[in-house]
Amino acid sequence: MKKAPGVRHPLKAFLFRGLLFGGSGPMIVGIIYLILDLTLEEFSLSGTDVFTAILSTYLLAFVHAGANVFYQIESWSLGRSVLYHFTLLYASYALCYVVNDWLPFDPLSLGIFTAVFAAIYAVIWLCISVSIRLTVRRLNRKLK
């Protein structure tokens, strides 16, 4: 895999980004648990619940932060990059949700989760794609 000078190997970039932003996951789960504790009368968690949520959200944030390296591998087609990015994020979210019992492990629930995840992923991807294309067109017009 040939890379430009000064560009990190994709695995190193993935790990660097994951380590840099992984801590945001536990912060978010802490804020959510604080809000639930302040708003629900009978809210309680076991130590195992808290540990599992912190660890899994750290890993989720780690993977999410690093997953964009797939789009920077110049030898890959856009389709391949999207497929790897989608698959990694889907597997990470599904595993995190099931392990934390935020999503029941049954075919119907997983099917609904898959459909919603794919739809939201597609909408976000299309919005970003359209935004980039419009920006490129505007910059190209300015260059003419």
C-alpha positions in Angstrom: 0.0 0.0 0.0 1.7 3.2 -1.2 1.2 6.3 0.8 2.1 10.0 0.5 5.1 11.3 2.5 4.1 12.3 6.0 0.9 10.2 5.9 0.6 7.6 8.7 0.0 3.9 7.9 -3.8 3.4 8.1 -3.5 1.1 11.2 -1.3 3.7 13.0 -3.8 6.4 12.1 -6.7 4.3 13.3 -5.0 3.6 16.6 -3.9 7.2 17.1 -7.3 8.6 16.5 -8.9 6.0 18.7 -6.6 6.7 21.6 -7.1 10.5 21.1 -10.9 10.4 21.1 -11.8 7.2 22.9 -12.2 9.0 26.2 -15.3 10.8 24.9 -17.4 7.7 25.1 -17.2 7.2 28.9 -17.8 11.0 29.4 -21.0 10.7 27.3 -22.2 7.6 29.2 -21.4 9.4 32.5 -23.5 12.4 31.5 -26.4 10.1 30.4 -26.3 8.2 33.7 -26.2 11.5 35.6 -29.3 12.8 33.8 -31.1 9.5 34.4 -30.1 9.6 38.1 -31.4 13.2 38.4 -34.7 12.5 36.6 -35.7 9.0 37.6 -36.7 8.1 41.2 -35.6 4.5 41.2 -32.5 4.6 39.0 -29.7 2.4 40.1 -26.8 0.5 38.4 -24.5 -2.3 39.6 -20.8 -1.9 39.4 -20.8 -4.4 36.5 -23.3 -2.3 34.6 -21.2 0.9 35.1 -17.9 -0.9 34.2 -19.4 -2.5 31.1 -20.9 0.8 29.9 -17.7 2.7 30.4 -15.5 0.0 28.7 -17.9 -0.5 25.7 -18.5 3.2 25.1 -14.7 3.8 25.2 -14.3 1.1 22.6 -17.2 2.5 20.6 -15.7 6.0 20.6 -12.2 4.5 19.8 -13.6 2.6 16.8 -15.7 5.5 15.6 -12.8 8.0 15.8 -10.5 5.6 13.9 -12.9 4.3 11.2 -12.5 7.2 8.9 -9.0 6.0 7.9 -10.8 3.7 5.4 -11.6 6.7 3.3 -7.9 7.7 3.2 -6.6 4.5 1.7 -6.1 5.7 -1.8 -5.8 2.3 -3.4 -9.4 1.4 -2.2 -12.5 2.3 -4.1 -15.1 4.4 -2.5 -17.5 1.5 -2.4 -14.9 -0.7 -0.5 -14.2 2.2 1.9 -17.9 2.7 2.6 -18.5 -1.1 3.1 -15.6 -1.4 5.6 -16.6 1.8 7.4 -20.3 0.8 7.7 -19.5 -2.8 8.7 -17.1 -1.8 11.4 -19.4 0.9 12.9 -22.5 -1.4 12.6 -20.7 -4.3 14.4 -19.4 -2.0 17.1 -22.7 -0.4 17.8 -24.7 -3.6 17.7 -22.2 -5.4 20.0 -22.1 -2.4 22.4 -25.9 -2.2 22.6 -26.4 -6.0 23.1 -23.6 -6.3 25.7 -25.1 -3.5 27.7 -28.6 -4.8 27.4 -29.7 -1.6 25.6 -30.9 -3.8 22.7 -32.5 -7.2 23.2 -30.6 -10.0 21.5 -33.5 -11.3 19.3 -34.0 -11.4 15.5 -36.8 -8.8 15.5 -34.9 -6.2 17.6 -31.7 -6.8 15.7 -33.6 -6.5 12.4 -35.2 -3.2 13.4 -31.8 -1.9 14.7 -30.1 -2.9 11.5 -32.7 -1.1 9.3 -32.6 2.1 11.4 -28.8 2.0 11.6 -28.5 1.6 7.8 -31.1 4.3 7.1 -29.4 6.8 9.4 -26.0 5.9 8.0 -27.2 6.4 4.5 -28.7 9.8 5.3 -25.6 11.0 7.0 -23.3 9.7 4.3 -25.5 11.3 1.6 -25.5 14.7 3.4 -21.8 14.6 3.8 -21.3 13.5 0.1 -23.6 16.3 -1.2 -21.9 18.9 1.0 -18.5 17.9 -0.2 -19.6 17.9 -3.9 -21.1 21.4 -3.5 -18.0 22.7 -1.9 -15.8 21.2 -4.6 -18.0 22.8 -7.3 -17.8 26.2 -5.6 -14.0 26.0 -5.2 -13.6 24.9 -8.9 -15.7 27.8 -10.0 -13.5 30.2 -8.0 -10.4 28.7 -9.7 -11.7 29.3 -13.2 
